[in-house]
Amino acid sequence: MKDLLHHLPETPLLVMLWLIAGGKPATAQNNYEIQVYGSDTVAPKTTMLELHSNFTAEGSEPVPPSEYDSTGVYATNHAQHETLEITQGVTNWSEVGFYVFTSINGNGQGWQWVGDHIRPRVRAPDSWHWPVGASLSMEFGYVRPEFQKDTWTWEIRPIIDKQIGRWYFAVNPAFERSFHGPSVPQGVGFAPDAKFSYDFSKYISGGLEYYSDYGSLHDIYSFHNQQQQFFPSIDLNVSPQWEINFGVGVGVTAASDHWIIKGIVGRRFDWTHHRPDGSESM
């Protein structure tokens, strides 16, 4: 989940802290898991393991002589974020995911644990025969304050997608809430993501991914203070068991990390026992 500039706090103390930070957000961007979700869930008796690798080629700089940027968290410039995502299928229409966030920053701090999130998700069953794919994800977890001032956060993410011939479209209008940290007074924030891609062949798809954070629903940020990032990306469809995605992102606002290189490599593991005749055993 991505946290950016928040509106000016009302109390004098928080106003002072906001001014000291140069009018920038009290939390850092969360470029740990950069992905637009599709509506499908992992099948039951199946586990999906994914490694999200994101390198910030140009991000926030530390304020000398500290290791922190102007918001009071570790600077993102030249940081390498590695996230392990483990997703277990529960039923034909539900799954549970778990994230382990880690970071190797560019200031010689070494490899550090950042935090953990849990994410249950349900989808509209195929038997409903909806014209689009639809699912609903909820994510809750903790991040250390050295990496994000809002340590406990919650997100609800509606997911809508559609395959039309060789074209694929997905929209994730996410809503976020902080439960501990400076963004608590903001209430619910709006952070929509989207993707479109085209199947150039059976094995290669390419398109554009969009990530954003518009701020609080009752106080939308100015464009300058929003997160707006665009990722030209490719998907390699080498096997139904594998998920491979690469992209290079550019941030077009002052509140965004300006250049990020991302990669996702995932593998499904089917724990179903199959008989020699091809049928499934219980």
C-alpha positions in Angstrom: 0.0 0.0 0.0 1.3 3.4 -1.0 1.2 6.4 1.4 1.9 9.9 0.3 1.3 13.6 1.1 -1.4 14.2 3.6 -3.4 17.3 4.3 -2.2 19.9 6.8 -2.9 18.6 10.3 -5.0 20.8 12.6 -3.0 20.7 15.8 -0.1 23.2 16.3 2.4 20.4 17.1 1.6 18.4 14.0 1.6 21.6 11.9 5.1 22.3 13.2 6.2 18.8 12.3 4.7 19.1 8.9 6.5 22.3 8.2 9.8 20.9 9.5 9.4 18.1 7.0 9.2 20.6 4.2 5.5 20.1 3.5 6.1 16.6 2.4 4.2 13.5 3.6 4.9 12.0 7.0 5.1 8.5 5.5 7.2 7.1 2.7 6.1 5.4 -0.4 5.6 1.6 -0.1 7.2 0.3 -3.2 7.3 -3.3 -1.9 4.6 -5.0 -3.9 3.9 -3.2 -7.2 1.2 -5.2 -8.9 -2.3 -4.6 -10.4 -4.4 -7.6 -9.2 -6.5 -9.7 -11.5 -9.8 -11.1 -10.3 -8.8 -14.8 -10.2 -8.0 -16.5 -6.9 -5.6 -19.3 -6.3 -7.3 -22.7 -6.6 -7.9 -24.8 -3.4 -5.1 -27.2 -2.4 -2.7 -24.9 -4.3 0.0 -22.5 -3.0 1.4 -19.6 -4.9 4.9 -18.3 -4.1 5.9 -14.9 -5.5 9.0 -12.9 -5.2 8.6 -9.1 -5.8 11.9 -7.4 -6.5 11.8 -3.6 -6.8 14.8 -1.3 -7.2 14.4 2.5 -6.8 16.9 4.0 -9.3 15.8 7.5 -8.4 14.0 8.2 -5.1 14.1 10.3 -2.0 17.5 11.4 -0.7 18.7 11.3 2.9 19.0 14.6 4.8 22.7 14.9 5.9 24.0 13.7 8.2 21.2 11.3 8.9 20.1 8.2 6.9 16.5 9.5 6.8 14.7 11.6 4.2 12.8 14.8 5.0 9.8 12.7 6.2 11.8 11.0 8.9 12.0 7.5 7.3 14.8 5.7 5.4 15.5 7.3 2.0 14.3 5.3 -0.9 17.1 6.2 -3.4 18.9 3.1 -4.6 16.9 0.9 -2.2 16.2 -2.7 -3.1 12.9 -4.1 -1.8 12.4 -7.8 -1.7 8.9 -9.1 -0.8 7.9 -12.7 -0.4 4.2 -13.3 -1.1 2.6 -16.7 -0.1 -1.0 -17.2 -1.2 -3.0 -20.3 -0.3 -6.2 -21.2 -2.1 -9.1 -21.9 0.3 -12.1 -22.6 -1.9 -12.9 -22.1 -5.5 -13.7 -18.5 -4.8 -11.4 -17.5 -1.9 -7.7 -17.3 -0.9 -5.5 -16.0 1.9 -2.2 -14.2 1.2 0.7 -13.3 3.5 3.6 -10.9 2.8 7.0 -10.5 4.2 8.6 -7.1 3.3 12.3 -6.6 3.4 14.7 -3.9 2.2 18.3 -3.3 1.4 18.7 0.5 1.3 21.3 2.5 -0.4 22.9 3.8 2.8 24.8 0.7 4.0 22.2 -0.5 6.5 22.1 -4.0 5.2 19.2 -6.3 4.6 16.3 -5.5 7.1 12.9 -6.9 7.9 10.3 -4.2 7.1 7.0 -5.7 8.1 4.2 -8.2 7.4 0.7 -8.1 5.9 -2.1 -10.6 5.6 -4.6 -10.5 2.7 -7.8 -12.5 2.5 -9.6 -12.3 -0.9 -12.9 -13.5 -2.3 -14.2 -13.4 -5.9 -17.5 -13.7 -7.8 -17.9 -17.5 -8.6 -18.0 -18.5 -12.2 -21.5 -19.8 -11.7 -22.7 -16.2 -11.3 -21.9 -15.6 -15.0 -20.9 -12.0 -14.6 -19.8 -10.1 -17.7 -16.5 -9.1 -15.9 -14.2 -10.7 -13.4 -14.7 -9.3 -9.9 -13.1 -9.9 -6.5 -12.6 -8.1 -3.2 -9.3 -8.0 -1.3 -8.6 -6.8 2.2 -5.1 -6.3 3.5 -4.0 -5.5 7.1 -0.6 -5.3 8.6 2.4 -3.7 10.3 5.5 -1.9 8.9 8.3 -0.6 11.1 8.3 3.1 11.7 11.8 3.5 10.3 10.3 2.7 6.9 6.8 4.2 7.3 5.3 6.4 9.9 1.9 4.9 9.6 2.8 1.5 11.1 -0.6 -0.2 11.2 -2.7 0.1 8.1 -5.7 -1.5 6.4 -6.8 -1.6 2.8 -9.9 -2.8 0.9 -9.4 -3.3 -2.8 -12.2 -4.0 -5.3 -10.8 -5.7 -8.4 -12.5 -5.7 -11.8 -10.9 -7.2 -15.0 -11.9 -8.3 -18.4 -10.2 -10.2 -21.3 -11.5 -9.0 -24.7 -9.7 -10.9 -27.5 -6.0 -10.2 -27.1 -6.7 -7.2 -24.9 -6.8 -7.4 -21.1 -8.0 -4.7 -18.7 -7.9 -4.5 -14.9 -8.9 -1.7 -12.4 -8.2 -1.7 -8.7 -9.8 1.3 -6.9 -8.2 0.8 -3.5 -9.3 2.5 -0.3 -6.7 2.8 2.6 -6.9 3.6 6.3 -4.2 4.1 8.9 -4.8 3.0 12.5 -1.5 4.1 14.0 0.5 7.1 12.7 0.2 10.7 11.5 -2.3 9.8 8.7 -5.0 8.6 11.2 -6.9 12.0 11.1 -7.1 11.8 7.3 -9.6 9.0 7.4 -10.0 6.9 4.3 -7.6 7.5 1.4 -8.1 6.7 -2.3 -5.3 4.9 -4.3 -6.6 3.5 -7.6 -4.4 1.3 -9.8 -5.1 0.1 -13.4 -3.6 -2.0 -16.2 -4.1 -2.8 -19.8 -2.1 -5.2 -21.9 -2.1 -6.8 -25.3 -1.2 -10.5 -26.1 1.5 -10.2 -28.8 1.8 -13.9 -28.9 0.9 -17.0 -26.8 3.9 -16.3 -24.6 4.4 -12.5 -24.4 2.0 -9.7 -23.4 2.9 -6.1 -23.0 1.1 -3.0 -21.7 0.9 -0.2 -19.2 0.4 -0.3 -15.5 -0.8 2.8 -13.5 -0.3 3.3 -9.7 -1.5 6.3 -7.8 -2.5 7.8 -4.4 -4.9 10.7 -4.5 -5.0 11.3 -0.7 -7.9 11.5 1.7 -11.4 11.2 0.3 -12.4 14.4 2.1 -9.2 16.3 1.1 -7.9 15.2 -2.3 -4.3 16.2 -2.8 -3.2 18.7 -5.5 -1.7 16.9 -8.5 1.8 18.0 -7.4 1.3 16.1 -4.1 -0.3 13.0 -5.5 1.6 9.8 -6.4 1.3 9.2 -10.1 3.4 6.4 -11.6 3.3 4.7 -15.0 5.0 1.3 -15.7 5.4 0.0 -19.2 5.5 -3.7 -18.5 5.7 -7.2 -20.0 4.2 -10.5 -18.9 5.9 -13.8 -19.9 3.3 -16.6 -20.2 5.7 -19.5 -20.2 3.4 -21.9 -18.3 0.1 -21.9 -16.3 2.3 -22.7 -13.2 4.4 -19.6 -13.6 3.8 -15.8 -13.3 6.5 -13.5 -14.6 6.2 -9.8 -14.9 8.8 -7.0 -15.5 8.4 -3.2 -15.7 10.2 0.1 -15.5 8.2 2.9 -13.8 8.4 6.6 -14.0 6.9 8.9 -11.4 5.5 12.1 -12.9 4.9 14.1 -9.7 7.1 15.5 -7.0 5.6 13.1 -4.4 6.5 10.0 -6.4 9.8 8.1 -6.6 10.9 9.0 -10.1 12.4 5.7 -11.5 11.7 2.2 -10.3 12.6 -1.2 -11.9 10.3 -4.0 -10.8 10.1 -7.7 -11.3 7.7 -10.5 -10.2 8.5 -14.2 -10.4 5.8 -16.6 -9.1 5.3 -20.3 -9.0 2.1 -22.4 -8.3 2.4 -25.6 -6.3 -0.5 -28.0 -6.6 -0.9 -30.2 -3.5 -3.6 -32.4 -5.0 -2.8 -36.1 -5.2 -3.5 -37.4 -8.7 -4.2 -41.1 -9.5 -2.5 -42.8 -12.4 -5.8 -42.5 -14.4 -5.6 -38.7 -14.0 -8.4 -38.4 -11.5 -8.1 -36.5 -8.2 -7.8 -38.2 -4.9 -9.2 -36.7 -1.7 
